[in-house]
Amino acid sequence: MINKYIKRGAMALGAIAMVASANAQGAYVDVTNQYLKEASYIPGWQGVIGAVGDGVGEVWNGAFRLYQVIPNAPAGEYTLTCNALYRCGNNDYTKTNMPGNAELHKAFIFIGNAKKAVEGLFDNNAEAPNDKAAANAAFTEGKYANSVKVNHEGGDLVFGITNTGCYFDEWTCFDNFKLTGPNGEITVENGDFNTGINAKRAWNFKNSSNEEKTPDIQKVDYGGVAGGTYRKTGATHYKFGQQVELPAGKYRFGMLTFHRYGSTLNPDGTYYHHKSGEVTAAFGKMNRTPKDWFVANDYDAKSGDYDHAYIYMSKNETCPNNLDWSEDLGDLTENQDMRVRVKDCWEICNGNYAEMPDNNPYGKNAAAPAYETINKCAEWKDSGNEREAAAAFVNEPEKYYQYVEFELTAPTKVWLGMGKNSNTGDGYWHPWADITLKKFDASASGIGDIAVDNDENAPVEYYNLQGVRVAEPENGLYIVKQGKKVTKQVIRK
């Protein structure tokens, strides 16, 4: 059972998810590529990409995961090749510290359950690119060639590139993805990134005021927004949606995400304005800090006073702009449409600062050293950075996956999306990544997506065969997870 589902899962370093099904038999299986268009706002690919230009794709200054799915690939040997480079910090730091240091090689290409570290910027070169145009020139010369093989047992085959995150100013650049299998070359859609990012090409991005508001996507000239997420923060209201026709069945539409209610708050309770970095009192529509919301635990009760962010499904003929219910003069109809409030990172992490992503250091002058802690925000930016959220999404996807669940009894056209009706003026932060659509498959295992890797120093976690975590396992058969290594073991006491 577990081997069967591993074939169907999204296999990549840092893509662990053990999601228990509501039933002992069956599981939700990724069908994004069958129904949704441009889940990453670019043809062919799922996950996150930061920029496309000068003939290459890239993600700058953060972790990410970008992948494609080949449905029902026949058994046999597959080879994935591409041109790709990775640096763990800026060029100077990378040249001095990265060559020969496996711990700083944080980017990988993967196919199925096989992966290989992406060639480092200075691994085989004394001089190296420092922008997309120079990277494209190096790729054209045949430099930074990467290859990985896998013996596939048959079923859905996932391949792509990922970076689990390192230091400030890290960079992954890539191009020319090619895939061959037992029956020859397989077309990789947009494998050369000739078609770039355009959020409006496949999605409706008109908000409650019928204005177009697209997501922030690696805007280097906009205060340094980067890393492997899309986001909106402390700004105008937003909403996106895409209409798809789905056969009867049970579905989950969602993404890796959270919605922080308010601005940056440090462990001693000092609150900072998201624009200036100055110490401030609580501000915005509710005059609350994120901790205030968490302690009160009345998120849903405050729906009438505060415009939350929602993931939604709607059977409207046209895309809903206002995500309130119709009796509140919105576009959603109860007992027909569905919406789920996007949880705060405070809720998800139970108020634990050690686990909680932030988008800025605590205060404008409290920047962390750029080369001491991986995946940290090393400098203050107007409206913040995406490094910590991006790393959390890549390395702990099971924690941040949020979705709306619905069932269709006949083939139906539905709108799927997410949004927030108004800017609540409190410096909120809303990152998201890896938009997916999953369909319940009664023949699949009850264990959710499992990716395999080794981490001998990580704590051991136990799950029963339905994917439910067990604190103190008794005698019996369990799924054992240590770091990114997952095995099935018999426990005897």
C-alpha angles and dihedrals in degrees: 000000000000094000090052092054095044086063090056098043127094098264115205141118107275094015098111118151127159104183116175115225119229085241131052089234124048135025142212110269126200111256096161095121091052097057116008123073122219098352088180093041089258129085119265101007137095127198120034137323123180105203144347122206145117088037098300142084125232148172116208129200101000153053120276146158124221121178151151131217125222105201118224096352111188120248118271145082118318129189125200120196133177144148109254140151134191134196123189096213134342119332096264095050092043094051091052100041114020108062110095093005109112091186090067095049097092101157123084140178112220142187121184106323094334123097139172131195114255113245112268120242093250101023092109103005133073091202124035144187122272101187141028096268093053090045090053090052091051092048090050088055089055096254125144094029114175131187138177132177134203137184101228120204094206132271132076111355121204123198137166146099132292141178119202091198139259134176135344114290094022115159138199119189126180147170146157102047111189129179129195127183141173090293097045134262118359119208112247106206110234089352090154094046093236087147111060138201120302116155092193096054095084103007134067106233100179114131131210089285090052090248123135112247115172125194124267106258118184096310100181090180091052102076094296102297104175146129132088101309141081116225155168121208137180090335143099123324118274142188136175134188145165128202117227134172111230132187120236114291146091117293144183120204116187151108144218103283152123135190114223110211102222139344136308117314122181126215094263090057099257110148123210132201110243094223103042105022089228123138110265144168119251111290141178135064094322100028089226135133120222088257090054090056092046095049093046091046091197099123096134094039089059094054091111092056103038131044104232126195114255138193106214149184118202133181091202117136089231128037111276113240100183112054095201120107116267093251086060089051093261131129100248123094119213116233088024107050129042134213134176125197113240107241124236119249085239089062094045094049094037091236094302109149092196090064101033120103117227131191099214140025116263099276133353094273097040099086117157121233107271096228105040106071126031122230095016131131101252099186141024117261131181103263091002144257132285101220099106096042091046092053092046091053093049098042101035107027093149089064097050103038109119126175149164113240123209142159128220120201094194137016105294140176110232137173115232123192151100137252154142123236099217145005104260092198096230101112093257120183123213118177124172139179142174104029107206142177117208129189126202112251114192092199095057126091122270089238115096128227112320125190121190130225137131128258112157093180097052122104117265119246126191128211131180119235090270090060096253114141116243119204097197112021118209125205111308147071117316142171105243119203122191114173102311095334115104124188139162112239139175110232118209123178 
